[in-house]
Amino acid sequence: MMETFKLYYASTSPYVRKVMVVAHCLGLAERIEKLESAAHPVIRDERIARFNPLAKVPALQTPEGLALFDSRVICEYLDTLAGGSLFPRDGERRWSSLVRQALGDGLLDAALLARYEAVARPPAKQWDDWTAGQLTKITAVLAEVEHQADRLSTQPDDIGVITLGCALGYLDFRFEGLDWRKGHPATATWFAAFDQHPAMLATRPFV
């Protein structure tokens, strides 16, 4: 019997999706036991907190009982365990991949902060300039991805493109009115192909 990993999971979390895309690509998805959780920026889920003091998802427990978080650490752990190549080992390709991961994570950080401002903060305390600042970051990342789009693989073959794909998928899921494809035709073309990969289809967010 294969040993399993325990993952604090939320179907709507783009960071959880990132981990699961990696797991599918590496053939590890069937070994992951998804644990119920309700991560929230204000209401602390003590089930997660007993394992991850930040009380955030994703958080993974290895068969040996090691606690791993956040998505960057978990993804690299899974890639190393499986002997994969999603994290290039050296040279310019490695740094380009890691910077793309940082771009995607940065877009997601900004998107989540904007969403929390709208759905978690009381209306009387919401700050329009804060939301505008986060959307400016999203716009800047989209411009950079547009510049790189014709060089991006349409396969989830490194952590950089996986993170960018999950980030764009989150915009589709939570920011439908943003219409990010307008003004970013190369990115839209790239994502249309990338998003049809089985690992992306298997991890679509749902509520």
N, C-alpha and C positions, 0 to 999 in steps of 0.2 A: 504493500500500500504506500502510495507516495505521500510524503509529508506535505502539510498544507500551511498556507500563510493566512493570518487573520488580518483583514483590512477594515478599519472604520471607514464607512462608505456612505456616500450620498449621490444619488443618480444625477442631481443637478449641478454638482461641483465640477468645474472644468479641471481642477487639479486632480481630482479623483479620476476623471476621464483620461487625463494624461497618463496616469499610472496604468489604467486598464488598457489603453492603446498599446503601451509598451508591453504589458503582460501578454496581450494577444499576439503581438509581433514575435515575441520570444517563445510562444507555446506554453506559457505559464498560467494562462487565465483560468483553466480548470482547477488549478491548485489553490486558488484564492477563495477563502471563505469571507463573504461580505457580512460585516457586523452592522446592526442597526445603529444609527446615530442621528443626532439633530444639532449639528454645529450651528452656532449663531454668534454674531458679534457682541451681543449683550447678555443673552441668556446662556449660561455655561452648562454644557452637557457633561455631567460628572462621569458618565460612562467613558467618554473619551479622555477626560482629564486624569483619570486614574492611570491611563496609559501614556498620554501625551499632555504634559502640564500646560501647553498652549490651548488645549481643548479644541483643536482644529483637525479637519480632515484634509488630505488622507493621512492616516497613521497605520503603519504595518507592524505586525508582530511576526518575527521569523519563527521557524520551527524550534529554534534553540531558545526562544523567549526574548530575543533582542528587540527593543522598541526602535522603530525607524520613522522619522518624519523630517522634512516635508516632502513634497513630490520630487524635488530634485534628488534628494538622497535616496528615496525609494526607487526611483527609476534607474539610478546608477547601480544600486545594489542588485536589482533584478537583472540588469544587463551583464554585470560581472558574474553573477551566479550562473547565468545561462551561457556564458562565453560568447555573448553577442557583440555587435559592432555599432550599436546605436550611439555610443559615446566614442567618437574617434580617439585613438590613443595618443597621437602626437601630431605635431606639425600644424600648418595653417588650417587644415580641415577641422582639427579639434577646436581651435579657438573660434573659428567661424560658426561652428555648430553651437558652442556654448553661448556665444553672443546672441545667436538667434533664439536660443532658449531664454536668455535674459529679456530679449525684446518681447517674446510671447508672454512670459510671466509678468513683465511690466504692464503690458496691455491688460492682462487679466486683473492685476492689482488695481489698476485705475478703474476698470469696469466694475469690479466688485465694490469699490469705495463709492462710486456713483450710485450703484444700485442700493447699497446700504443707506445712503443718504435719503433715498426716495422711499424705501420700504421699512427701514428699522428706526429712523429718527422721526420723532413727532413732527407733524407738519409745521407747527409754529417755530420749531428750532432748525428747520432746514435752511441751508445756505446755498443760494443759487451760484454764487461765485465759486464755491467749492466744487460743485458739480461741473461747472464750466471748465474749471482747471483740470479735472480728471478727463473730460472729453477732449480737451486739447492734447493731453498725452496720448490718448487713443488715436487721434487724427495724425499725430506726428509718427507714431509707430506704423500706421497704415501707409503713410507716405514712404517710409523706409522700406517696408515690405514690397510696395509697388516697384521701387527701384531695384529690388533683388529678385522679383518674382520669376523672371525668365531664367534664372540660375537655380531655382529650387526644384528638388526632386519631387515628382508626383507620387512617389512611394514613401511610406513612413520608415525611412532607412537611417535616420539619425534624429537625435533628440531635439535638434533645432526645428526641423520642419514639423515634427509631431507637436511641439508646443505651439507653434504658429497656427497649425491646423485646429488645435483645440481652442485657441483663443478666438479665431474667426468663427468657429462653431458656437462659441458662447455669445458672441455678438448677435448671431442669428437667433439664438434661443431667448436672450433677455433684452436685446436692443433692436427689435425689428424696425422701429421707426428711424433708426440711425441711417439706414440705406448705405452701408459702407461700400457697396460695390460701385456706387456712383462716383466717378472720378478715379477709380482704381481698377481699370479693365484687366490689366495683366494679373493682378492679385485674384480677381474674380475668376479668371480662366484657370489659373493654377489651382485654386481651391475647389472648383467644380470637379476637377479630375481627382485631386487628393481625397476629397470627402467621400468618394465612392469606394475607397479601399475597404475590404472586409473588417479591418480593425476599427475603422471610423464608424462604419455602419452598425457594428455590434455594440458601440458605446454611446450611441446618440442619447442626449439627455432627455429625461421625461419627468413629469410631475405626477 
